[in-house]
């Protein structure tokens, strides 16, 4: 099947968004706009060293990990649910099984696109602002920007939002989507709060991480046409270079082909007794004898 035919077939499927920029629902578009405004407000508040930076220092000097040391061990393990490596492997394994069962690459490609957008967007802001974390702060009350750090926004928090939220995004039933949305929200909120408890992030880092991850999920429908085209391209390449129909696969020669070799005719054994067959009237009629048996004398036949 040609690549253009696969593209046209996938574009005609009802669940595939059409056009380069699929239309968002008013609710999703409103949430996206509100999240963008919230994101910008957090960045402006930190750049201006406003009340949000003062809140960061108050929580940092409070040192929650010293106030409640009994839960330190549990939260130190719980925060792994926001680390990119372990969570990506776990979620990719589940989505890979779904892709194999549904015969589609969309779940894995959606995860790949989401993580790529997350790394690019969050990484660019981290490097551009260069904020230091609470454990490395140098001046009380300072925003600690452009000091060579990389913790604003919180990568753990944004990764938890995207990695667990993609499961709700790819849910196939409303009930599964509701339950997975609750699970994703619990993990994302819990991981963000845990980083503040451990003292690895400021409060503003976590707020911006939540906003950054939510923007990826809300904007992912705009990537669906690209996801569909990548999936179609992979299937086209598989059909072209697969082992069954690949032009590189060895073809059987005419001499070795079973259809080209003549099948020898079966000859009756000379001198063998031929069993009688039922003629249908209750008597058993003998099968006709071969020409050799007819010409041979009786002594040689018995």
RODREN-742243 format. One record per residue (C-alpha): residue in three letters; x negated, y negated, z. Coordinates in nm, 2 decimals. Layout:
<nodes>
<node Ala <X Y Z>> ...
</nodes>
This chain:
<nodes>
<node Unk <0.00 0.00 0.00>> <node Unk <-0.14 -0.34 -0.09>> <node Unk <-0.21 -0.60 0.17>> <node Unk <0.04 -0.86 0.04>> <node Unk <0.32 -0.60 0.06>> <node Unk <0.23 -0.53 0.42>> <node Unk <0.23 -0.90 0.50>> <node Unk <0.57 -0.95 0.33>> <node Unk <0.72 -0.65 0.52>> <node Unk <0.60 -0.77 0.86>> <node Unk <0.72 -1.12 0.79>> <node Unk <1.07 -0.98 0.72>> <node Unk <1.10 -0.80 1.05>> <node Unk <1.35 -0.98 1.28>> <node Unk <1.12 -0.99 1.59>> <node Unk <0.84 -1.16 1.40>> <node Unk <0.85 -1.54 1.42>> <node Unk <0.85 -1.70 1.07>> <node Unk <0.65 -2.00 0.96>> <node Unk <0.31 -2.13 1.08>> <node Unk <0.46 -2.29 1.39>> <node Unk <0.76 -2.09 1.53>> <node Unk <1.03 -2.30 1.69>> <node Unk <1.04 -2.29 2.07>> <node Unk <1.36 -2.28 2.27>> <node Unk <1.45 -2.61 2.44>> <node Unk <1.38 -2.45 2.78>> <node Unk <1.03 -2.33 2.68>> <node Unk <0.95 -2.65 2.51>> <node Unk <1.06 -2.85 2.82>> <node Unk <0.85 -2.63 3.05>> <node Unk <0.55 -2.67 2.82>> <node Unk <0.58 -3.04 2.82>> <node Unk <0.62 -3.06 3.19>> <node Unk <0.32 -2.83 3.24>> <node Unk <0.10 -3.05 3.02>> <node Unk <0.21 -3.36 3.22>> <node Unk <0.12 -3.18 3.54>> <node Unk <-0.21 -3.07 3.41>> <node Unk <-0.31 -3.42 3.31>> <node Unk <-0.19 -3.56 3.64>> <node Unk <-0.42 -3.32 3.83>> <node Unk <-0.72 -3.42 3.62>> <node Unk <-0.65 -3.79 3.66>> <node Unk <-0.60 -3.75 4.03>> <node Unk <-0.94 -3.58 4.07>> <node Unk <-1.12 -3.82 3.84>> <node Unk <-0.98 -4.11 4.04>> <node Unk <-1.08 -3.96 4.37>> <node Unk <-0.72 -4.01 4.50>> <node Unk <-0.53 -3.85 4.78>> <node Unk <-0.56 -3.51 4.61>> <node Unk <-0.94 -3.51 4.67>> <node Unk <-0.89 -3.61 5.03>> <node Unk <-0.65 -3.31 5.07>> <node Unk <-0.93 -3.09 4.92>> <node Unk <-1.17 -3.20 5.19>> <node Unk <-0.92 -3.17 5.47>> <node Unk <-0.85 -2.80 5.37>> <node Unk <-1.22 -2.73 5.32>> <node Unk <-1.32 -2.87 5.66>> <node Unk <-1.03 -2.68 5.82>> <node Unk <-1.20 -2.36 5.70>> <node Unk <-0.90 -2.12 5.68>> <node Unk <-1.13 -1.81 5.67>> <node Unk <-1.25 -1.90 6.02>> <node Unk <-0.89 -1.97 6.15>> <node Unk <-0.76 -1.63 6.05>> <node Unk <-1.06 -1.40 6.03>> <node Unk <-0.85 -1.09 6.08>> <node Unk <-0.72 -1.10 5.72>> <node Unk <-1.05 -1.18 5.56>> <node Unk <-1.12 -0.82 5.46>> <node Unk <-0.79 -0.77 5.29>> <node Unk <-0.79 -1.10 5.10>> <node Unk <-1.15 -1.04 4.99>> <node Unk <-1.03 -0.73 4.81>> <node Unk <-0.71 -0.88 4.69>> <node Unk <-0.89 -1.16 4.51>> <node Unk <-1.02 -0.90 4.27>> <node Unk <-0.68 -0.91 4.10>> <node Unk <-0.79 -1.24 3.95>> <node Unk <-1.13 -1.13 3.82>> <node Unk <-1.14 -1.12 3.45>> <node Unk <-1.32 -0.79 3.40>> <node Unk <-1.13 -0.55 3.62>> <node Unk <-0.79 -0.70 3.54>> <node Unk <-0.85 -0.71 3.16>> <node Unk <-0.96 -0.35 3.16>> <node Unk <-0.66 -0.24 3.36>> <node Unk <-0.40 -0.43 3.16>> <node Unk <-0.57 -0.34 2.83>> <node Unk <-0.54 0.03 2.91>> <node Unk <-0.17 -0.01 2.97>> <node Unk <-0.11 -0.22 2.66>> <node Unk <-0.32 0.02 2.46>> <node Unk <-0.10 0.31 2.56>> <node Unk <0.20 0.10 2.46>> <node Unk <0.04 0.02 2.12>> <node Unk <-0.02 0.39 2.06>> <node Unk <0.33 0.49 2.15>> <node Unk <0.50 0.21 1.96>> <node Unk <0.26 0.23 1.66>> <node Unk <0.18 -0.14 1.67>> <node Unk <-0.12 -0.35 1.77>> <node Unk <0.09 -0.64 1.89>> <node Unk <0.04 -0.58 2.26>> <node Unk <-0.33 -0.55 2.24>> <node Unk <-0.36 -0.84 2.00>> <node Unk <-0.15 -1.07 2.22>> <node Unk <-0.37 -0.99 2.51>> <node Unk <-0.68 -1.06 2.31>> <node Unk <-0.54 -1.40 2.18>> <node Unk <-0.44 -1.50 2.53>> <node Unk <-0.78 -1.42 2.68>> <node Unk <-0.96 -1.60 2.40>> <node Unk <-0.75 -1.91 2.44>> <node Unk <-0.80 -1.89 2.82>> <node Unk <-1.18 -1.86 2.79>> <node Unk <-1.21 -2.15 2.54>> <node Unk <-0.97 -2.39 2.71>> <node Unk <-1.07 -2.33 3.07>> <node Unk <-1.44 -2.29 2.99>> <node Unk <-1.45 -2.62 2.81>> <node Unk <-1.30 -2.81 3.10>> <node Unk <-1.53 -2.63 3.35>> <node Unk <-1.84 -2.73 3.16>> <node Unk <-1.72 -3.07 3.07>> <node Unk <-1.64 -3.18 3.43>> <node Unk <-1.91 -2.98 3.61>> <node Unk <-1.75 -2.98 3.95>> <node Unk <-1.92 -2.82 4.25>> <node Unk <-1.73 -2.58 4.48>> <node Unk <-1.67 -2.64 4.85>> <node Unk <-1.96 -2.43 4.96>> <node Unk <-2.20 -2.65 4.75>> <node Unk <-2.05 -2.99 4.82>> <node Unk <-2.30 -3.26 4.89>> <node Unk <-2.10 -3.57 5.00>> <node Unk <-1.78 -3.57 5.21>> <node Unk <-1.49 -3.74 5.03>> <node Unk <-1.66 -3.71 4.69>> <node Unk <-1.49 -3.53 4.39>> <node Unk <-1.82 -3.36 4.32>> <node Unk <-1.79 -3.40 3.94>> <node Unk <-2.06 -3.38 3.68>> <node Unk <-2.29 -3.21 3.92>> <node Unk <-2.36 -2.89 3.73>> <node Unk <-2.07 -2.68 3.88>> <node Unk <-1.81 -2.47 3.70>> <node Unk <-1.51 -2.43 3.93>> <node Unk <-1.26 -2.68 3.80>> <node Unk <-1.01 -2.54 3.71>> <node Unk <-1.01 -2.21 3.90>> <node Unk <-1.08 -1.93 3.66>> <node Unk <-0.96 -1.66 3.90>> <node Unk <-0.62 -1.84 3.92>> <node Unk <-0.58 -1.90 3.55>> <node Unk <-0.68 -1.55 3.47>> <node Unk <-0.43 -1.40 3.72>> <node Unk <-0.15 -1.61 3.55>> <node Unk <-0.24 -1.50 3.20>> <node Unk <-0.34 -1.13 3.26>> <node Unk <-0.04 -1.04 3.47>> <node Unk <0.20 -1.28 3.29>> <node Unk <0.13 -1.12 2.95>> <node Unk <0.31 -0.81 3.08>> <node Unk <0.62 -1.01 3.13>> <node Unk <0.57 -1.18 2.80>> <node Unk <0.56 -0.85 2.62>> <node Unk <0.85 -0.68 2.81>> <node Unk <1.11 -0.53 2.59>> <node Unk <1.41 -0.56 2.82>> <node Unk <1.55 -0.85 3.02>> <node Unk <1.54 -0.65 3.34>> <node Unk <1.17 -0.55 3.29>> <node Unk <1.09 -0.91 3.21>> <node Unk <1.25 -1.03 3.53>> <node Unk <1.07 -0.78 3.75>> <node Unk <0.73 -0.83 3.58>> <node Unk <0.77 -1.21 3.61>> <node Unk <0.81 -1.17 3.98>> <node Unk <0.51 -0.94 4.01>> <node Unk <0.30 -1.18 3.79>> <node Unk <0.40 -1.48 4.00>> <node Unk <0.32 -1.30 4.33>> <node Unk <-0.03 -1.21 4.20>> <node Unk <-0.10 -1.55 4.05>> <node Unk <0.01 -1.74 4.36>> <node Unk <-0.16 -1.50 4.59>> <node Unk <-0.49 -1.51 4.41>> <node Unk <-0.49 -1.89 4.40>> <node Unk <-0.42 -1.92 4.77>> <node Unk <-0.68 -1.66 4.85>> <node Unk <-0.96 -1.86 4.68>> <node Unk <-0.87 -2.16 4.89>> <node Unk <-0.87 -1.94 5.20>> <node Unk <-1.21 -1.80 5.12>> <node Unk <-1.35 -2.15 5.05>> <node Unk <-1.45 -2.07 4.69>> <node Unk <-1.22 -2.33 4.54>> <node Unk <-1.06 -2.67 4.62>> <node Unk <-0.68 -2.70 4.63>> <node Unk <-0.69 -2.91 4.31>> <node Unk <-0.89 -2.63 4.14>> <node Unk <-0.61 -2.39 4.20>> <node Unk <-0.34 -2.63 4.10>> <node Unk <-0.51 -2.69 3.77>> <node Unk <-0.57 -2.31 3.73>> <node Unk <-0.20 -2.24 3.76>> <node Unk <-0.12 -2.51 3.50>> <node Unk <-0.39 -2.39 3.26>> <node Unk <-0.27 -2.02 3.27>> <node Unk <0.09 -2.12 3.23>> <node Unk <0.01 -2.33 2.93>> <node Unk <-0.15 -2.03 2.76>> <node Unk <0.16 -1.82 2.82>> <node Unk <0.41 -2.09 2.71>> <node Unk <0.21 -2.16 2.39>> <node Unk <0.15 -1.80 2.30>> <node Unk <0.45 -1.78 2.07>> <node Unk <0.27 -2.03 1.83>> <node Unk <0.01 -1.76 1.79>> <node Unk <0.25 -1.49 1.68>> <node Unk <0.21 -1.55 1.31>> <node Unk <-0.16 -1.51 1.34>> <node Unk <-0.11 -1.20 1.55>> <node Unk <0.11 -1.05 1.28>> <node Unk <-0.14 -1.13 1.01>> <node Unk <-0.43 -0.97 1.20>> <node Unk <-0.22 -0.66 1.26>> <node Unk <-0.12 -0.64 0.90>> <node Unk <-0.49 -0.68 0.79>> <node Unk <-0.60 -0.40 1.03>> <node Unk <-0.33 -0.16 0.90>> <node Unk <-0.42 -0.25 0.54>> <node Unk <-0.79 -0.18 0.60>> <node Unk <-0.70 0.14 0.77>> <node Unk <-0.50 0.26 0.48>> <node Unk <-0.77 0.16 0.23>> <node Unk <-1.07 0.30 0.41>> <node Unk <-0.90 0.58 0.61>> <node Unk <-1.04 0.94 0.57>> <node Unk <-0.73 1.06 0.39>> <node Unk <-0.71 0.81 0.11>> <node Unk <-1.05 0.66 0.13>> <node Unk <-1.24 0.63 -0.20>> <node Unk <-1.55 0.72 -0.01>> <node Unk <-1.40 1.06 0.10>> <node Unk <-1.54 1.36 -0.10>> <node Unk <-1.31 1.50 -0.36>> <node Unk <-1.28 1.87 -0.43>> <node Unk <-1.44 1.98 -0.76>> <node Unk <-1.25 2.16 -1.03>> <node Unk <-1.46 2.48 -0.99>> <node Unk <-1.39 2.49 -0.61>> <node Unk <-1.03 2.39 -0.63>> <node Unk <-0.80 2.68 -0.53>> <node Unk <-0.55 2.58 -0.80>> <node Unk <-0.82 2.60 -1.07>> <node Unk <-0.92 2.96 -0.98>> <node Unk <-0.70 3.24 -1.14>> <node Unk <-0.52 3.47 -0.91>> <node Unk <-0.59 3.83 -0.99>> <node Unk <-0.29 4.04 -1.07>> <node Unk <-0.21 4.32 -0.83>> <node Unk <-0.26 4.66 -0.98>> <node Unk <-0.10 4.97 -0.84>> <node Unk <-0.34 5.23 -0.70>> <node Unk <-0.40 5.53 -0.94>> <node Unk <-0.28 5.85 -0.79>> <node Unk <-0.09 5.69 -0.51>> <node Unk <0.26 5.80 -0.44>> <node Unk <0.52 5.53 -0.49>> <node Unk <0.79 5.53 -0.22>> <node Unk <1.15 5.57 -0.33>> <node Unk <1.39 5.28 -0.30>> <node Unk <1.76 5.27 -0.22>> <node Unk <1.96 5.23 -0.54>> <node Unk <2.26 5.09 -0.35>> <node Unk <2.48 5.40 -0.40>> <node Unk <2.35 5.60 -0.11>> <node Unk <2.09 5.78 -0.32>> <node Unk <1.72 5.69 -0.33>> <node Unk <1.58 5.62 -0.68>> <node Unk <1.21 5.65 -0.75>> <node Unk <1.03 5.34 -0.88>> <node Unk <0.92 5.36 -1.24>> <node Unk <0.57 5.49 -1.28>> <node Unk <0.28 5.32 -1.45>> <node Unk <0.15 5.40 -1.79>> <node Unk <-0.15 5.58 -1.64>> <node Unk <0.07 5.80 -1.43>> <node Unk <0.29 5.89 -1.73>> <node Unk <-0.01 5.99 -1.94>> <node Unk <-0.19 6.18 -1.66>> <node Unk <-0.12 6.55 -1.62>> <node Unk <0.08 6.68 -1.33>> <node Unk <-0.22 6.84 -1.18>> <node Unk <-0.40 6.51 -1.15>> <node Unk <-0.10 6.34 -1.00>> <node Unk <-0.04 6.58 -0.71>> 
</nodes>
